[in-house]
Amino acid sequence: RVIVITGASAGIGAATAERLARDGMTVVLVARREEALFAVRDRCGAGALAFRADVTRRADVDAVVTQTLAACRHIDVWINNAGRGISRMPSALTDADLDEMLRINVTSALYGMQAVLPHFKARGRGHVINVSSILGRMPLATFRSAYNGAKHFLNALTANMRSEIQATHPDIQVSLVSPGVV
């Protein structure tokens, strides 16, 4: 199985990549921070691929799909894990704060879904997994207001994409994972 993971240079993305590689999956790692990305690739072993890309840019995401298909011939799973939060009370949020949180946590996932979907439709199967947060369901941390809102948006977008795709392609799955605070 070929699994693409965005935001794979650290945290959940890196841990997921390392676990899947140990289980014999072909992992395709995507992130902006090249040195950290290649370090994760090296820990994943010889079969792992790494592409430096900024998933907030549609052209970069499209290039990852093209490069992965050229190298692996197919994609089984696309994990939209790239994300970031800021700590700012709602009354102090700026336009730039909101733009950044939406671009990193929502737009990047939309680009990933839209880029891989034609391939999944052609194969008749595939799985998109969007990584959200428990804060997108229960916005308990007021100081994470923009992040909470972006992850809530991602949750709704995921549900809507699932409904759209399942109507015509029941073997293409769209899942949401909402890790909690440890």
C-alpha positions as CSV (number, residue, x, y, z in Angstrom):
1,R,0.0,0.0,0.0
2,V,1.2,3.5,-0.9
3,I,0.3,6.1,1.7
4,V,1.0,9.9,1.3
5,I,1.3,11.9,4.5
6,T,1.4,15.6,4.6
7,G,3.0,17.4,7.5
8,A,5.3,14.4,7.9
9,S,8.4,16.2,9.2
10,A,7.4,16.0,12.9
11,G,4.7,15.1,15.4
12,I,1.7,13.0,14.3
13,G,2.9,12.9,10.7
14,A,6.4,11.6,11.5
15,A,5.1,9.1,14.0
16,T,2.5,7.8,11.6
17,A,5.0,7.5,8.8
18,E,7.5,5.6,11.0
19,R,4.8,3.2,12.2
20,L,3.4,2.5,8.7
21,A,6.9,2.0,7.3
22,R,7.6,-0.6,10.1
23,D,4.4,-2.3,9.0
24,G,5.7,-2.6,5.5
25,M,3.8,0.2,3.8
26,T,5.3,2.5,1.2
27,V,5.2,6.0,2.8
28,V,5.4,9.2,0.8
29,L,6.4,12.0,3.1
30,V,5.5,15.6,2.4
31,A,6.6,18.7,4.3
32,R,8.2,22.1,3.9
33,R,11.1,21.6,6.3
34,E,13.6,19.6,4.1
35,E,16.2,18.6,6.7
36,A,13.5,17.3,9.2
37,L,11.6,15.6,6.3
38,F,14.7,13.7,5.1
39,A,15.5,12.7,8.6
40,V,12.1,11.1,8.9
41,R,12.5,9.5,5.5
42,D,15.8,8.0,6.7
43,R,14.1,6.6,9.8
44,C,11.4,5.0,7.6
45,G,13.9,3.0,5.5
46,A,14.8,2.4,1.9
47,G,11.2,2.3,0.5
48,A,10.2,5.7,1.8
49,L,10.0,8.7,-0.5
50,A,10.1,12.4,0.5
51,F,8.9,15.4,-1.4
52,R,9.5,18.9,-0.1
53,A,6.3,20.9,-0.8
54,D,4.2,23.6,0.7
55,V,0.7,22.1,0.8
56,T,-0.9,25.5,1.1
57,R,0.0,25.9,-2.6
58,R,-2.2,24.0,-5.0
59,A,0.7,23.6,-7.6
60,D,2.9,21.9,-4.9
61,V,0.1,19.5,-4.0
62,D,-0.6,18.6,-7.6
63,A,3.1,18.0,-8.1
64,V,3.2,15.6,-5.2
65,V,0.4,13.5,-6.7
66,T,2.2,13.5,-10.1
67,Q,5.6,12.6,-8.6
68,T,4.0,9.9,-6.4
69,L,2.2,8.3,-9.3
70,A,5.4,8.4,-11.4
71,A,7.3,6.7,-8.6
72,C,4.7,4.3,-7.3
73,R,2.1,4.0,-10.0
74,H,-0.8,4.4,-7.5
75,I,-1.9,5.9,-4.2
76,D,-4.0,4.0,-1.7
77,V,-4.3,6.5,1.1
78,W,-3.8,10.2,1.4
79,I,-3.4,11.6,4.9
80,N,-3.9,15.4,5.3
81,N,-2.0,15.9,8.5
82,A,-0.3,19.3,7.8
83,G,-1.5,21.9,10.3
84,R,-0.5,24.4,12.9
85,G,-2.1,26.4,15.7
86,I,-1.6,29.8,17.2
87,S,-2.4,31.0,20.7
88,R,-4.4,34.1,20.7
89,M,-7.6,35.1,22.4
90,P,-10.6,35.8,20.0
91,S,-10.6,39.5,20.8
92,A,-7.0,39.8,19.7
93,L,-7.2,37.8,16.4
94,T,-6.1,39.6,13.2
95,D,-7.0,39.1,9.6
96,A,-3.6,37.5,9.1
97,D,-4.2,35.1,12.0
98,L,-7.4,33.8,10.4
99,D,-6.0,33.7,6.9
100,E,-3.0,31.6,8.2
101,M,-5.1,29.2,10.2
102,L,-7.5,28.6,7.3
103,R,-4.8,28.2,4.8
104,I,-2.7,25.7,6.8
105,N,-5.5,23.7,8.4
106,V,-8.3,23.8,5.8
107,T,-7.2,24.9,2.4
108,S,-4.2,22.5,2.4
109,A,-6.6,19.6,3.1
110,L,-9.0,20.7,0.4
111,Y,-6.1,20.8,-2.1
112,G,-5.0,17.3,-1.1
113,M,-8.5,15.9,-1.5
114,Q,-9.1,17.6,-4.8
115,A,-5.7,16.6,-6.2
116,V,-5.9,12.9,-5.3
117,L,-9.7,12.5,-6.0
118,P,-9.3,12.0,-9.8
119,H,-6.8,9.2,-9.3
120,F,-9.1,7.5,-6.7
121,K,-12.1,7.8,-9.0
122,A,-10.1,6.3,-11.9
123,R,-9.1,3.4,-9.6
124,G,-12.6,3.1,-8.1
125,R,-11.1,3.1,-4.6
126,G,-9.0,5.1,-2.2
127,H,-9.0,6.6,1.3
128,V,-8.6,10.2,2.4
129,I,-7.9,10.7,6.1
130,N,-8.0,14.3,7.5
131,V,-6.4,14.9,10.8
132,S,-8.4,17.4,12.9
133,S,-8.4,17.9,16.6
134,I,-10.8,17.4,19.5
135,L,-10.7,21.2,19.7
136,G,-12.6,21.3,16.4
137,R,-15.4,19.4,18.1
138,M,-15.2,20.9,21.6
139,P,-13.6,24.4,21.5
140,L,-12.5,24.3,25.1
141,A,-9.2,26.3,24.7
142,T,-10.3,29.9,24.3
143,F,-6.7,31.0,23.6
144,R,-6.7,28.6,20.6
145,S,-9.8,30.2,19.0
146,A,-8.6,30.5,15.4
147,Y,-7.2,26.9,15.4
148,N,-10.5,25.7,17.0
149,G,-12.5,27.4,14.3
150,A,-10.3,26.1,11.4
151,K,-10.5,22.5,12.7
152,H,-14.3,22.9,13.0
153,F,-14.3,24.0,9.4
154,L,-12.2,21.0,8.4
155,N,-14.6,18.7,10.2
156,A,-17.5,20.1,8.2
157,L,-15.6,20.0,4.9
158,T,-14.7,16.4,5.5
159,A,-18.3,15.4,6.2
160,N,-19.4,17.2,3.0
161,M,-16.7,15.7,0.9
162,R,-17.6,12.2,2.2
163,S,-21.3,12.7,1.3
164,E,-20.4,14.0,-2.2
165,I,-18.0,11.1,-3.0
166,Q,-20.0,8.3,-1.4
167,A,-23.0,9.1,-3.6
168,T,-21.1,8.0,-6.7
169,H,-18.0,6.2,-5.5
170,P,-18.8,4.0,-2.4
171,D,-15.3,2.5,-2.3
172,I,-13.6,5.8,-1.8
173,Q,-13.6,6.6,1.9
174,V,-13.2,10.0,3.6
175,S,-12.4,9.8,7.3
176,L,-11.7,12.3,10.0
177,V,-9.4,11.7,13.0
178,S,-9.6,14.1,15.9
179,P,-6.8,13.5,18.3
180,G,-7.3,14.7,21.9
181,V,-5.0,16.7,24.1
182,V,-2.5,14.5,25.9
